[in-house]
């Protein structure tokens, strides 16, 4: 019953499917390909180059956060080793399509021979170390997120929806990350601790163990076990193959240490694996972030957004303020706990559509912004706690909803914010809201 209600909410708010010949972000759609959680997927061409187009259509909070995080990469220069968003359109993101199999697909029928596996591991270590050298971490390294070019034995990394990157606020601070494959997840990620680069070391050690173990494996069983977070306990006790070089065996054991501080760095892994590689391997440095001024000394503005007619103008007001006084913006959306099935799904669908349009404007205008999306909370108390926790210089909020479902969220939010004695401004301008909404729905 719940699944049926959710499906009805999605269908009511979801955009129309794209058809062959349609354009999205300058890409001409050629065919539809299998969907992934939260997104329809299409193959297309632009200037004779293949791309993958993703169209968001879900009410899953994790899928929405992955979309918004990946969209930030669309405003950076592309990197040949990383398959991540390179363009953004109003319905989702666009990625390069290298047409390569994942490592899981590559080894499903026949494992890599020992020499090839160690050479590939070295090249992957170089690739991940390039990320780490610039303060970033992937956080979802596994056989499903690594592509392999069989002709060159070169890796490419994909699935950057939960990564962390220097200079970007982590949008997952109040939301639990979900691994693509739990067998590769570090213990601290399973516990819900803050994400950091050593989690990649754990995943890399597990992947190295898997591709260098010549014993036949049942990929169907492995995929079934991947859904159980507790599996890391079994993996930690699994010993590396005794025929591996001693340094590689030690690297596997140390990389999968329970405590993050006991694991080596990826740079150390590169040095160890270089001795087993076929030759030296290097890739271009990771692209730098656009210059971002320090937040110290800037005004901090907290903006409470809910899916109503005032939300577009809240974004417009915040962006105008940021352009004039170089404010740092933090958008907050609260999903109330007292919504029934059906109402909850409809609320989230409308909220994600509202946030998607507004955050796209933030990225295009180069604003410094962050997002906190809290699910199943007492909205009034959560709003007060957020203001007290972050102590913003200014707070923007829409007026309480006079009736309907939204009143349950906002009837007391303004009153609770006022109790913090912060500088509160209530935004209510329908004319500008309509103008902003019209602007945000075009490519």
PyMOL commands that set and color helices and strands:
alter all, ss='L'
color gray80, all
select helices_A, chain A and resi 2-13+61-73+103-106+114-132+182-184+187-191+198-212+219-225+231-237+246-255+260-262+266-274+311-325+343-364+379-390+405-410+413-418+430-440
alter helices_A, ss='H'
color red, helices_A
select strands_A, chain A and resi 23-24+27-36+39-46+49-56+85-89+92-96+146-149+154-157+300-304+328-336+368-377+394-398+424-427
alter strands_A, ss='S'
color yellow, strands_A
deselect
rebuild
show_as cartoon
